[in-house]
Amino acid sequence: MPSLLRVVACIVAVLLTPLLSLSGAPSASAAAKVPSSFVIRGSGQGHGVGMSQYGAYQLARTGSTAEQILGYYYPGTSVGTANNNPRAIKVQVLGPADKRTKSTLTVKGARFTITDAAGKQLGSFKAGKATLKVKGSKVTAKIGKKSVAAARLVIGTSGVATVTGAQGSYHAGTLQATVIGKRLNVVNQVAMNTDYLYGLDEMPASWANNGGTQALRAQAVAARTYVISQILSHLPVAQQPETAGRPDCDCHVFDDERSQNYTGWKKAGKSANRPWIEAVNATIQGDRVQVVWAGAGVIAETVYFASTGSSAGAGTGANTDVFGTPALSYLSGVTDPSSAAAPGNPYRAWKRTLSQAKAAKVFGLKKVTSIKITARYQGGLVRTLTATAADGKTRTLTKTATAWTSALGVRAPWLDSVKPA
């Protein structure tokens, strides 16, 4: 039987245990600090597949030709020629996603005409404004006191036209207004190999003044090849008359990052952008134009983006890792030290804030305390992130690189760190 002193000592020890835990080092069950947000640090701009534009710029500055630049970023391809097809393409400049049922057309510098799809002239008007409005399955155009209507209004002018809600201005080709999903849809129909390319605002024309002429030419060839590949990817449409367009947009391509950034005359009409026009013209050789071939009779899918990251070993990603699409050998990824070396590259470093609420939603956890980069794809692009919650639970997620950029709201998939703010 234990002595009275031993019993008292045991009781005292039991009573003091929680006090010692509170006054000394924290217990194992103490909750970790939950930050209100996280700071994501990274570099680069864009999805990361194919040609890096800043990388192309630096390669041109150090002596590479357009053909060499394209061969580097699309390994295994070759730059050749194809028929200078005079066909026109349709570029959606205002679509149902804008949720507009009306817009204002403004024409400056010359008269404009409006015809229907069959070419019947509905009116000729002096420079000025017209209100475009959805009315059932037709589009009406009100100019002053006069109104015209048709299922398709075709607007032509030798002046310059703008449409409220569209990002560019339009001089070449025609503007065509239709109704899709009870919303106003406007496309600019222009010549594929000239006017469309002239209106692409994808690379600064000023780079020509700093040794970047060959980069501009590489961009022109890549852009032409890309739009051809887009048309060919919709074979049922491509086999129809070129005026058909895709039913969902009455177009072949969009004017934004879904296709290529097209601003029309806003780009082509400025004298400062003349080096870009000259670069496009340099890729046209009479009845032939330069394109990138992936093999005999196979047009390459020449996607491109602004810049890779600046971390050591950063490079372009494989299309299957970035987009989740079937692997293409010429989009398998290459190292790209040239992007970080390019003068004036604004994407060498950036940071973004990820809120606690968004982090919790992305990982399906409550009170996220830490996020770590646990795996990368080739080229340094983020592949896997692991998050830990205050209760000790962890969640590891693997996504395509573009899925991560979308989920986290960042510029590019080259992440350096994710730390509590």
ROKOL-337137 format. One record per residue (C-alpha): x, z, y; residue in three letters. Coordinates in Angstrom, 3 decimals, always signed. Layout:
<u=X w=Z v=Y resn=Ala> .
...
% end
This chain:
<u=+0.000 w=+0.000 v=+0.000 resn=Met> .
<u=+1.552 w=-1.054 v=+3.395 resn=Pro> .
<u=+2.460 w=+1.552 v=+5.948 resn=Ser> .
<u=+0.404 w=+2.122 v=+9.081 resn=Leu> .
<u=+3.238 w=+0.770 v=+11.302 resn=Leu> .
<u=+3.396 w=-2.526 v=+9.344 resn=Arg> .
<u=-0.385 w=-3.010 v=+9.678 resn=Val> .
<u=-0.246 w=-2.426 v=+13.420 resn=Val> .
<u=+2.631 w=-4.913 v=+13.788 resn=Ala> .
<u=+0.701 w=-7.623 v=+11.950 resn=Cys> .
<u=-2.369 w=-7.104 v=+14.119 resn=Ile> .
<u=-0.292 w=-7.339 v=+17.315 resn=Val> .
<u=+1.365 w=-10.567 v=+16.094 resn=Ala> .
<u=-1.997 w=-12.194 v=+15.392 resn=Val> .
<u=-3.395 w=-11.222 v=+18.790 resn=Leu> .
<u=-0.340 w=-12.517 v=+20.685 resn=Leu> .
<u=-0.079 w=-15.901 v=+18.908 resn=Thr> .
<u=-2.537 w=-17.851 v=+21.133 resn=Pro> .
<u=-1.031 w=-16.239 v=+24.239 resn=Leu> .
<u=+2.452 w=-17.370 v=+23.276 resn=Leu> .
<u=+1.131 w=-20.875 v=+22.647 resn=Ser> .
<u=-0.421 w=-21.008 v=+26.090 resn=Leu> .
<u=+2.499 w=-19.514 v=+27.987 resn=Ser> .
<u=+5.276 w=-21.347 v=+26.153 resn=Gly> .
<u=+5.703 w=-24.948 v=+24.915 resn=Ala> .
<u=+2.449 w=-26.950 v=+24.539 resn=Pro> .
<u=+0.856 w=-26.971 v=+21.115 resn=Ser> .
<u=+0.736 w=-30.123 v=+19.009 resn=Ala> .
<u=-2.946 w=-30.515 v=+19.773 resn=Ser> .
<u=-2.484 w=-30.512 v=+23.561 resn=Ala> .
<u=-4.049 w=-33.641 v=+25.106 resn=Ala> .
<u=-1.687 w=-36.320 v=+26.448 resn=Ala> .
<u=-2.038 w=-37.327 v=+30.074 resn=Lys> .
<u=-4.542 w=-40.137 v=+30.540 resn=Val> .
<u=-3.490 w=-42.539 v=+33.335 resn=Pro> .
<u=-6.093 w=-44.163 v=+35.557 resn=Ser> .
<u=-4.323 w=-47.512 v=+35.135 resn=Ser> .
<u=-1.264 w=-49.284 v=+33.743 resn=Phe> .
<u=+1.334 w=-51.483 v=+35.462 resn=Val> .
<u=+2.159 w=-54.703 v=+33.615 resn=Ile> .
<u=+5.444 w=-56.333 v=+34.565 resn=Arg> .
<u=+6.250 w=-59.871 v=+33.546 resn=Gly> .
<u=+7.343 w=-63.316 v=+34.675 resn=Ser> .
<u=+6.407 w=-66.990 v=+34.461 resn=Gly> .
<u=+3.231 w=-68.876 v=+35.284 resn=Gln> .
<u=+0.844 w=-70.728 v=+32.994 resn=Gly> .
<u=+0.162 w=-71.040 v=+29.284 resn=His> .
<u=+3.743 w=-71.842 v=+28.246 resn=Gly> .
<u=+3.400 w=-74.986 v=+26.103 resn=Val> .
<u=+5.184 w=-78.292 v=+26.699 resn=Gly> .
<u=+6.977 w=-79.178 v=+29.915 resn=Met> .
<u=+7.896 w=-76.418 v=+32.332 resn=Ser> .
<u=+7.587 w=-77.888 v=+35.831 resn=Gln> .
<u=+10.182 w=-75.638 v=+37.453 resn=Tyr> .
<u=+12.436 w=-76.249 v=+34.484 resn=Gly> .
<u=+11.992 w=-80.002 v=+34.931 resn=Ala> .
<u=+12.843 w=-79.611 v=+38.617 resn=Tyr> .
<u=+16.109 w=-77.815 v=+37.852 resn=Gln> .
<u=+17.048 w=-80.299 v=+35.118 resn=Leu> .
<u=+16.515 w=-83.150 v=+37.584 resn=Ala> .
<u=+18.670 w=-81.380 v=+40.166 resn=Arg> .
<u=+21.483 w=-81.084 v=+37.624 resn=Thr> .
<u=+21.425 w=-84.764 v=+36.663 resn=Gly> .
<u=+18.793 w=-85.282 v=+33.965 resn=Ser> .
<u=+16.616 w=-88.389 v=+34.054 resn=Thr> .
<u=+12.849 w=-88.377 v=+33.642 resn=Ala> .
<u=+13.262 w=-89.663 v=+30.095 resn=Glu> .
<u=+15.744 w=-86.893 v=+29.256 resn=Gln> .
<u=+13.477 w=-84.230 v=+30.748 resn=Ile> .
<u=+10.506 w=-85.418 v=+28.709 resn=Leu> .
<u=+12.633 w=-85.698 v=+25.572 resn=Gly> .
<u=+13.805 w=-82.113 v=+26.017 resn=Tyr> .
<u=+10.399 w=-80.497 v=+26.475 resn=Tyr> .
<u=+8.668 w=-82.700 v=+23.884 resn=Tyr> .
<u=+11.400 w=-82.910 v=+21.197 resn=Pro> .
<u=+11.057 w=-85.756 v=+18.745 resn=Gly> .
<u=+9.018 w=-87.917 v=+21.109 resn=Thr> .
<u=+10.134 w=-91.028 v=+22.968 resn=Ser> .
<u=+9.295 w=-92.524 v=+26.330 resn=Val> .
<u=+8.040 w=-96.067 v=+25.934 resn=Gly> .
<u=+5.444 w=-98.324 v=+27.474 resn=Thr> .
<u=+1.801 w=-99.190 v=+26.924 resn=Ala> .
<u=-0.593 w=-101.746 v=+28.340 resn=Asn> .
<u=-1.346 w=-101.171 v=+32.018 resn=Asn> .
<u=-5.036 w=-100.670 v=+31.313 resn=Asn> .
<u=-7.085 w=-101.383 v=+34.450 resn=Pro> .
<u=-9.885 w=-99.093 v=+33.273 resn=Arg> .
<u=-11.421 w=-96.453 v=+35.492 resn=Ala> .
<u=-12.014 w=-92.839 v=+34.531 resn=Ile> .
<u=-14.468 w=-90.258 v=+35.780 resn=Lys> .
<u=-13.200 w=-86.959 v=+37.168 resn=Val> .
<u=-15.761 w=-84.189 v=+37.552 resn=Gln> .
<u=-15.312 w=-82.712 v=+41.030 resn=Val> .
<u=-18.540 w=-80.687 v=+41.151 resn=Leu> .
<u=-20.351 w=-79.574 v=+38.023 resn=Gly> .
<u=-23.198 w=-77.451 v=+36.664 resn=Pro> .
<u=-20.839 w=-74.468 v=+36.435 resn=Ala> .
<u=-21.010 w=-74.332 v=+40.246 resn=Asp> .
<u=-24.754 w=-73.678 v=+39.881 resn=Lys> .
<u=-25.560 w=-75.879 v=+42.852 resn=Arg> .
<u=-28.778 w=-77.804 v=+43.173 resn=Thr> .
<u=-27.717 w=-79.265 v=+46.498 resn=Lys> .
<u=-24.589 w=-80.064 v=+48.470 resn=Ser> .
<u=-23.501 w=-81.857 v=+51.625 resn=Thr> .
<u=-21.701 w=-85.196 v=+51.496 resn=Leu> .
<u=-19.601 w=-85.902 v=+54.588 resn=Thr> .
<u=-18.066 w=-89.317 v=+55.225 resn=Val> .
<u=-15.526 w=-89.920 v=+57.998 resn=Lys> .
<u=-13.811 w=-93.048 v=+59.245 resn=Gly> .
<u=-16.201 w=-95.722 v=+57.956 resn=Ala> .
<u=-19.717 w=-96.521 v=+56.853 resn=Arg> .
<u=-20.896 w=-95.681 v=+53.346 resn=Phe> .
<u=-23.319 w=-97.272 v=+50.935 resn=Thr> .
<u=-25.522 w=-95.772 v=+48.255 resn=Ile> .
<u=-26.572 w=-97.760 v=+45.196 resn=Thr> .
<u=-28.224 w=-96.897 v=+41.907 resn=Asp> .
<u=-26.688 w=-97.235 v=+38.442 resn=Ala> .
<u=-27.717 w=-100.891 v=+38.236 resn=Ala> .
<u=-25.945 w=-101.700 v=+41.493 resn=Gly> .
<u=-29.086 w=-102.031 v=+43.613 resn=Lys> .
<u=-28.285 w=-100.992 v=+47.174 resn=Gln> .
<u=-30.480 w=-98.160 v=+48.383 resn=Leu> .
<u=-29.014 w=-97.976 v=+51.849 resn=Gly> .
<u=-26.037 w=-98.485 v=+54.148 resn=Ser> .
<u=-25.226 w=-95.743 v=+56.627 resn=Phe> .
<u=-22.793 w=-94.988 v=+59.414 resn=Lys> .
<u=-20.205 w=-92.240 v=+58.951 resn=Ala> .
<u=-21.825 w=-88.845 v=+58.889 resn=Gly> .
<u=-23.548 w=-86.384 v=+56.592 resn=Lys> .
<u=-25.988 w=-86.680 v=+53.721 resn=Ala> .
<u=-27.731 w=-83.866 v=+51.879 resn=Thr> .
<u=-27.580 w=-84.324 v=+48.097 resn=Leu> .
<u=-30.323 w=-82.466 v=+46.247 resn=Lys> .
<u=-31.661 w=-82.202 v=+42.711 resn=Val> .
<u=-35.272 w=-83.274 v=+42.358 resn=Lys> .
<u=-36.355 w=-83.250 v=+38.734 resn=Gly> .
<u=-34.150 w=-85.703 v=+36.836 resn=Ser> .
<u=-33.132 w=-87.525 v=+40.013 resn=Lys> .
<u=-30.757 w=-86.875 v=+42.895 resn=Val> .
<u=-31.999 w=-87.422 v=+46.423 resn=Thr> .
<u=-29.780 w=-88.156 v=+49.408 resn=Ala> .
<u=-31.207 w=-87.405 v=+52.837 resn=Lys> .
<u=-29.440 w=-89.077 v=+55.757 resn=Ile> .
<u=-31.120 w=-88.287 v=+59.031 resn=Gly> .
<u=-34.781 w=-89.085 v=+58.524 resn=Lys> .
<u=-34.192 w=-91.422 v=+55.599 resn=Lys> .
<u=-34.103 w=-90.401 v=+51.948 resn=Ser> .
<u=-33.101 w=-92.321 v=+48.843 resn=Val> .
<u=-33.328 w=-91.198 v=+45.219 resn=Ala> .
<u=-32.181 w=-92.302 v=+41.763 resn=Ala> .
<u=-31.057 w=-90.857 v=+38.440 resn=Ala> .
<u=-27.536 w=-91.822 v=+39.562 resn=Arg> .
<u=-26.480 w=-92.227 v=+43.162 resn=Leu> .
<u=-23.267 w=-94.218 v=+43.581 resn=Val> .
<u=-21.554 w=-93.649 v=+46.923 resn=Ile> .
<u=-18.908 w=-96.059 v=+48.143 resn=Gly> .
<u=-16.881 w=-96.058 v=+51.346 resn=Thr> .
<u=-13.613 w=-97.272 v=+52.825 resn=Ser> .
<u=-13.520 w=-93.972 v=+54.705 resn=Gly> .
<u=-12.882 w=-90.485 v=+53.367 resn=Val> .
<u=-15.627 w=-88.435 v=+51.723 resn=Ala> .
<u=-15.903 w=-84.734 v=+50.976 resn=Thr> .
<u=-18.520 w=-82.815 v=+49.019 resn=Val> .
<u=-19.275 w=-79.163 v=+49.721 resn=Thr> .
<u=-18.064 w=-77.167 v=+46.738 resn=Gly> .
<u=-15.484 w=-79.740 v=+45.609 resn=Ala> .
<u=-11.810 w=-78.982 v=+46.208 resn=Gln> .
<u=-10.601 w=-82.429 v=+47.289 resn=Gly> .
<u=-11.391 w=-85.395 v=+49.497 resn=Ser> .
<u=-12.104 w=-88.872 v=+48.154 resn=Tyr> .
<u=-11.177 w=-92.335 v=+49.351 resn=His> .
<u=-10.544 w=-94.407 v=+46.220 resn=Ala> .
<u=-13.242 w=-95.516 v=+43.796 resn=Gly> .
<u=-16.775 w=-94.159 v=+44.073 resn=Thr> .
<u=-18.529 w=-90.813 v=+44.025 resn=Leu> .
<u=-21.437 w=-90.580 v=+41.612 resn=Gln> .
<u=-24.104 w=-87.894 v=+41.683 resn=Ala> .
<u=-26.341 w=-87.084 v=+38.712 resn=Thr> .
<u=-28.326 w=-84.147 v=+37.311 resn=Val> .
<u=-27.023 w=-82.170 v=+34.317 resn=Ile> .
<u=-28.805 w=-79.033 v=+33.159 resn=Gly> .
<u=-30.933 w=-79.011 v=+36.333 resn=Lys> .
<u=-27.749 w=-78.750 v=+38.395 resn=Arg> .
<u=-25.954 w=-81.207 v=+40.645 resn=Leu> .
<u=-23.036 w=-83.051 v=+39.033 resn=Asn> .
<u=-20.590 w=-85.197 v=+41.011 resn=Val> .
<u=-17.736 w=-87.312 v=+39.650 resn=Val> .
<u=-15.084 w=-89.470 v=+41.299 resn=Asn> .
<u=-14.626 w=-92.701 v=+39.362 resn=Gln> .
<u=-11.140 w=-94.089 v=+39.986 resn=Val> .
<u=-8.488 w=-96.328 v=+38.394 resn=Ala> .
<u=-6.716 w=-94.380 v=+35.642 resn=Met> .
<u=-3.139 w=-95.589 v=+36.045 resn=Asn> .
<u=-2.928 w=-95.527 v=+39.821 resn=Thr> .
<u=-5.536 w=-93.800 v=+42.005 resn=Asp> .
<u=-6.174 w=-90.963 v=+39.567 resn=Tyr> .
<u=-2.465 w=-90.180 v=+39.279 resn=Leu> .
<u=-1.946 w=-90.534 v=+43.046 resn=Tyr> .
<u=-4.544 w=-87.800 v=+43.528 resn=Gly> .
<u=-2.986 w=-85.243 v=+41.149 resn=Leu> .
<u=-1.649 w=-82.177 v=+42.910 resn=Asp> .
<u=+0.507 w=-80.805 v=+40.116 resn=Glu> .
<u=+4.058 w=-80.892 v=+41.491 resn=Met> .
<u=+5.305 w=-80.604 v=+45.098 resn=Pro> .
<u=+6.325 w=-83.994 v=+46.490 resn=Ala> .
<u=+8.909 w=-82.137 v=+48.586 resn=Ser> .
<u=+11.011 w=-81.602 v=+45.463 resn=Trp> .
<u=+12.212 w=-85.168 v=+45.921 resn=Ala> .
<u=+14.090 w=-83.979 v=+49.014 resn=Asn> .
<u=+16.126 w=-81.528 v=+46.933 resn=Asn> .
<u=+17.144 w=-83.653 v=+43.966 resn=Gly> .
<u=+13.807 w=-83.523 v=+42.150 resn=Gly> .
<u=+12.818 w=-87.213 v=+42.103 resn=Thr> .
<u=+13.308 w=-87.506 v=+38.349 resn=Gln> .
<u=+11.105 w=-84.433 v=+37.830 resn=Ala> .
<u=+8.316 w=-86.160 v=+39.777 resn=Leu> .
<u=+8.662 w=-89.211 v=+37.555 resn=Arg> .
<u=+8.579 w=-87.051 v=+34.435 resn=Ala> .
<u=+5.426 w=-85.416 v=+35.774 resn=Gln> .
<u=+3.804 w=-88.811 v=+36.408 resn=Ala> .
<u=+4.491 w=-89.961 v=+32.840 resn=Val> .
<u=+3.325 w=-86.654 v=+31.361 resn=Ala> .
<u=+0.137 w=-86.713 v=+33.448 resn=Ala> .
<u=-0.699 w=-90.294 v=+32.473 resn=Arg> .
<u=-0.032 w=-89.597 v=+28.794 resn=Thr> .
<u=-2.157 w=-86.468 v=+28.956 resn=Tyr> .
<u=-5.223 w=-88.199 v=+30.401 resn=Val> .
<u=-4.940 w=-91.007 v=+27.820 resn=Ile> .
<u=-4.787 w=-88.386 v=+25.058 resn=Ser> .
<u=-7.900 w=-86.728 v=+26.469 resn=Gln> .
<u=-9.826 w=-89.995 v=+26.425 resn=Ile> .
<u=-8.688 w=-90.715 v=+22.866 resn=Leu> .
<u=-9.727 w=-87.225 v=+21.757 resn=Ser> .
<u=-13.331 w=-88.162 v=+22.494 resn=His> .
<u=-13.425 w=-91.312 v=+20.427 resn=Leu> .
<u=-17.214 w=-91.763 v=+20.361 resn=Pro> .
<u=-17.118 w=-91.819 v=+24.167 resn=Val> .
<u=-13.935 w=-93.886 v=+24.392 resn=Ala> .
<u=-15.528 w=-96.580 v=+22.268 resn=Gln> .
<u=-18.435 w=-96.815 v=+24.684 resn=Gln> .
<u=-18.240 w=-98.598 v=+28.052 resn=Pro> .
<u=-15.782 w=-96.756 v=+30.302 resn=Glu> .
<u=-18.617 w=-95.798 v=+32.645 resn=Thr> .
<u=-20.232 w=-93.654 v=+29.931 resn=Ala> .
<u=-18.296 w=-90.404 v=+30.263 resn=Gly> .
<u=-18.896 w=-87.266 v=+28.221 resn=Arg> .
<u=-22.576 w=-86.241 v=+28.202 resn=Pro> .
<u=-21.855 w=-82.617 v=+29.151 resn=Asp> .
<u=-20.111 w=-83.570 v=+32.403 resn=Cys> .
<u=-20.577 w=-87.340 v=+32.893 resn=Asp> .
<u=-16.782 w=-87.307 v=+32.978 resn=Cys> .
<u=-13.583 w=-87.910 v=+31.050 resn=His> .
<u=-11.601 w=-85.086 v=+32.669 resn=Val> .
<u=-12.102 w=-82.172 v=+35.037 resn=Phe> .
<u=-10.383 w=-81.667 v=+38.391 resn=Asp> .
<u=-8.924 w=-78.246 v=+37.527 resn=Asp> .
<u=-6.814 w=-76.407 v=+34.948 resn=Glu> .
<u=-9.173 w=-77.448 v=+32.171 resn=Arg> .
<u=-7.541 w=-80.877 v=+32.567 resn=Ser> .
<u=-5.272 w=-81.567 v=+35.551 resn=Gln> .
<u=-5.453 w=-80.439 v=+39.178 resn=Asn> .
<u=-6.972 w=-83.403 v=+41.008 resn=Tyr> .
<u=-7.616 w=-83.359 v=+44.761 resn=Thr> .
<u=-7.849 w=-87.118 v=+45.353 resn=Gly> .
<u=-7.109 w=-88.317 v=+48.877 resn=Trp> .
<u=-6.215 w=-84.785 v=+49.947 resn=Lys> .
<u=-3.024 w=-85.357 v=+47.942 resn=Lys> .
<u=-2.644 w=-89.136 v=+48.052 resn=Ala> .
<u=-3.423 w=-89.570 v=+51.742 resn=Gly> .
<u=-0.761 w=-87.311 v=+53.244 resn=Lys> .
<u=+2.436 w=-89.007 v=+54.372 resn=Ser> .
<u=+4.431 w=-85.977 v=+53.185 resn=Ala> .
<u=+3.293 w=-86.745 v=+49.650 resn=Asn> .
<u=+4.657 w=-90.292 v=+49.689 resn=Arg> .
<u=+7.498 w=-89.373 v=+47.250 resn=Pro> .
<u=+4.826 w=-88.524 v=+44.667 resn=Trp> .
<u=+3.126 w=-91.917 v=+45.110 resn=Ile> .
<u=+6.514 w=-93.600 v=+44.753 resn=Glu> .
<u=+7.226 w=-91.590 v=+41.591 resn=Ala> .
<u=+3.955 w=-92.800 v=+40.039 resn=Val> .
<u=+4.711 w=-96.396 v=+41.038 resn=Asn> .
<u=+8.168 w=-96.138 v=+39.479 resn=Ala> .
<u=+6.498 w=-95.575 v=+36.089 resn=Thr> .
<u=+4.523 w=-98.825 v=+36.367 resn=Ile> .
<u=+6.300 w=-101.999 v=+35.295 resn=Gln> .
<u=+3.951 w=-104.905 v=+35.921 resn=Gly> .
<u=+1.492 w=-105.060 v=+33.049 resn=Asp> .
<u=+3.141 w=-102.080 v=+31.319 resn=Arg> .
<u=+3.157 w=-98.354 v=+32.116 resn=Val> .
<u=+5.388 w=-95.560 v=+30.827 resn=Gln> .
<u=+3.922 w=-93.061 v=+28.342 resn=Val> .
<u=+5.199 w=-90.540 v=+25.801 resn=Val> .
<u=+4.894 w=-91.595 v=+22.172 resn=Trp> .
<u=+4.756 w=-88.997 v=+19.389 resn=Ala> .
<u=+5.273 w=-91.699 v=+16.780 resn=Gly> .
<u=+4.352 w=-95.299 v=+16.084 resn=Ala> .
<u=+1.075 w=-95.895 v=+17.889 resn=Gly> .
<u=+0.496 w=-92.159 v=+18.464 resn=Val> .
<u=+0.136 w=-90.895 v=+22.033 resn=Ile> .
<u=+1.614 w=-87.422 v=+22.522 resn=Ala> .
<u=-0.428 w=-84.523 v=+23.842 resn=Glu> .
<u=+1.754 w=-83.816 v=+26.859 resn=Thr> .
<u=+0.497 w=-80.464 v=+28.091 resn=Val> .
<u=+2.584 w=-78.735 v=+30.754 resn=Tyr> .
<u=+2.643 w=-75.627 v=+32.955 resn=Phe> .
<u=+4.496 w=-74.165 v=+35.937 resn=Ala> .
<u=+7.300 w=-71.916 v=+34.701 resn=Ser> .
<u=+8.566 w=-69.899 v=+31.745 resn=Thr> .
<u=+9.631 w=-66.294 v=+32.189 resn=Gly> .
<u=+12.929 w=-65.046 v=+33.557 resn=Ser> .
<u=+13.818 w=-62.648 v=+30.720 resn=Ser> .
<u=+16.874 w=-63.466 v=+28.612 resn=Ala> .
<u=+15.952 w=-65.942 v=+25.896 resn=Gly> .
<u=+12.614 w=-66.906 v=+27.462 resn=Ala> .
<u=+11.374 w=-70.337 v=+26.472 resn=Gly> .
<u=+8.300 w=-72.435 v=+25.860 resn=Thr> .
<u=+5.893 w=-71.430 v=+23.122 resn=Gly> .
<u=+4.548 w=-73.254 v=+20.098 resn=Ala> .
<u=+1.059 w=-74.651 v=+20.585 resn=Asn> .
<u=-0.210 w=-72.869 v=+17.493 resn=Thr> .
<u=+1.012 w=-69.494 v=+18.854 resn=Asp> .
<u=-0.342 w=-70.079 v=+22.343 resn=Val> .
<u=-3.595 w=-71.963 v=+21.749 resn=Phe> .
<u=-4.211 w=-71.354 v=+18.060 resn=Gly> .
<u=-4.387 w=-75.115 v=+17.452 resn=Thr> .
<u=-2.824 w=-76.988 v=+14.508 resn=Pro> .
<u=+0.948 w=-77.127 v=+14.910 resn=Ala> .
<u=+2.485 w=-80.185 v=+16.554 resn=Leu> .
<u=+6.203 w=-80.645 v=+15.932 resn=Ser> .
<u=+6.925 w=-81.774 v=+19.491 resn=Tyr> .
<u=+5.150 w=-78.654 v=+20.848 resn=Leu> .
<u=+7.114 w=-76.175 v=+18.761 resn=Ser> .
<u=+8.920 w=-74.638 v=+21.736 resn=Gly> .
<u=+12.373 w=-74.866 v=+23.316 resn=Val> .
<u=+14.625 w=-72.528 v=+25.288 resn=Thr> .
<u=+14.167 w=-72.858 v=+29.034 resn=Asp> .
<u=+16.848 w=-71.211 v=+31.177 resn=Pro> .
<u=+16.293 w=-73.917 v=+33.797 resn=Ser> .
<u=+12.995 w=-72.442 v=+35.025 resn=Ser> .
<u=+14.570 w=-69.181 v=+36.166 resn=Ala> .
<u=+17.484 w=-71.119 v=+37.715 resn=Ala> .
<u=+15.246 w=-73.421 v=+39.786 resn=Ala> .
<u=+15.454 w=-72.750 v=+43.536 resn=Pro> .
<u=+12.353 w=-71.321 v=+45.151 resn=Gly> .
<u=+10.678 w=-70.356 v=+41.873 resn=Asn> .
<u=+8.116 w=-67.687 v=+42.883 resn=Pro> .
<u=+7.373 w=-66.716 v=+39.286 resn=Tyr> .
<u=+10.633 w=-64.984 v=+38.350 resn=Arg> .
<u=+8.885 w=-61.630 v=+38.396 resn=Ala> .
<u=+5.413 w=-60.236 v=+39.005 resn=Trp> .
<u=+3.314 w=-57.181 v=+38.264 resn=Lys> .
<u=-0.369 w=-56.642 v=+37.629 resn=Arg> .
<u=-2.577 w=-53.568 v=+37.296 resn=Thr> .
<u=-4.648 w=-52.950 v=+34.169 resn=Leu> .
<u=-7.385 w=-50.360 v=+34.700 resn=Ser> .
<u=-8.053 w=-47.602 v=+32.192 resn=Gln> .
<u=-11.563 w=-48.954 v=+31.660 resn=Ala> .
<u=-10.266 w=-52.429 v=+30.870 resn=Lys> .
<u=-7.541 w=-51.095 v=+28.591 resn=Ala> .
<u=-10.131 w=-49.064 v=+26.689 resn=Ala> .
<u=-12.316 w=-52.144 v=+26.321 resn=Lys> .
<u=-9.470 w=-54.394 v=+25.145 resn=Val> .
<u=-8.290 w=-51.974 v=+22.459 resn=Phe> .
<u=-11.594 w=-50.327 v=+21.574 resn=Gly> .
<u=-10.195 w=-46.855 v=+22.267 resn=Leu> .
<u=-11.187 w=-44.018 v=+24.573 resn=Lys> .
<u=-8.648 w=-42.600 v=+27.022 resn=Lys> .
<u=-5.658 w=-44.868 v=+26.369 resn=Val> .
<u=-2.389 w=-43.064 v=+27.091 resn=Thr> .
<u=+0.202 w=-45.721 v=+26.250 resn=Ser> .
<u=+0.533 w=-49.442 v=+25.502 resn=Ile> .
<u=+3.631 w=-50.898 v=+23.876 resn=Lys> .
<u=+4.759 w=-54.474 v=+23.176 resn=Ile> .
<u=+5.437 w=-54.416 v=+19.435 resn=Thr> .
<u=+5.945 w=-58.120 v=+18.597 resn=Ala> .
<u=+6.662 w=-61.395 v=+20.347 resn=Arg> .
<u=+6.291 w=-65.059 v=+19.551 resn=Tyr> .
<u=+9.168 w=-67.508 v=+19.787 resn=Gln> .
<u=+10.192 w=-67.885 v=+23.401 resn=Gly> .
<u=+9.436 w=-64.257 v=+24.190 resn=Gly> .
<u=+5.679 w=-64.660 v=+24.599 resn=Leu> .
<u=+3.607 w=-61.559 v=+23.835 resn=Val> .
<u=+2.168 w=-61.484 v=+20.314 resn=Arg> .
<u=+1.226 w=-57.900 v=+19.447 resn=Thr> .
<u=+0.413 w=-54.812 v=+21.507 resn=Leu> .
<u=-0.115 w=-51.271 v=+20.220 resn=Thr> .
<u=-2.208 w=-48.785 v=+22.187 resn=Ala> .
<u=-2.400 w=-45.031 v=+21.669 resn=Thr> .
<u=-5.316 w=-42.839 v=+22.741 resn=Ala> .
<u=-5.353 w=-39.196 v=+23.869 resn=Ala> .
<u=-6.725 w=-38.121 v=+20.499 resn=Asp> .
<u=-3.760 w=-39.707 v=+18.711 resn=Gly> .
<u=-5.593 w=-42.771 v=+17.439 resn=Lys> .
<u=-3.720 w=-46.076 v=+17.659 resn=Thr> .
<u=-4.867 w=-49.679 v=+17.657 resn=Arg> .
<u=-2.543 w=-52.634 v=+17.068 resn=Thr> .
<u=-3.818 w=-56.062 v=+18.095 resn=Leu> .
<u=-2.332 w=-59.519 v=+17.585 resn=Thr> .
<u=-3.694 w=-62.409 v=+19.643 resn=Lys> .
<u=-2.691 w=-65.899 v=+20.712 resn=Thr> .
<u=-0.660 w=-65.900 v=+23.917 resn=Ala> .
<u=-3.509 w=-67.363 v=+25.989 resn=Thr> .
<u=-5.919 w=-64.804 v=+24.569 resn=Ala> .
<u=-3.600 w=-62.053 v=+25.802 resn=Trp> .
<u=-3.242 w=-63.514 v=+29.298 resn=Thr> .
<u=-7.026 w=-63.729 v=+29.537 resn=Ser> .
<u=-7.648 w=-60.246 v=+28.128 resn=Ala> .
<u=-5.065 w=-58.578 v=+30.384 resn=Leu> .
<u=-5.688 w=-60.710 v=+33.478 resn=Gly> .
<u=-2.038 w=-61.700 v=+33.910 resn=Val> .
<u=-0.289 w=-64.877 v=+35.102 resn=Arg> .
<u=+1.566 w=-65.708 v=+31.904 resn=Ala> .
<u=+2.400 w=-64.380 v=+28.427 resn=Pro> .
<u=+5.999 w=-63.338 v=+29.183 resn=Trp> .
<u=+5.512 w=-59.561 v=+29.451 resn=Leu> .
<u=+8.408 w=-57.187 v=+30.069 resn=Asp> .
<u=+6.609 w=-53.834 v=+29.951 resn=Ser> .
<u=+3.271 w=-52.030 v=+30.139 resn=Val> .
<u=+3.583 w=-48.545 v=+31.585 resn=Lys> .
<u=+1.212 w=-45.891 v=+32.981 resn=Pro> .
<u=+0.808 w=-46.256 v=+36.744 resn=Ala> .
% end
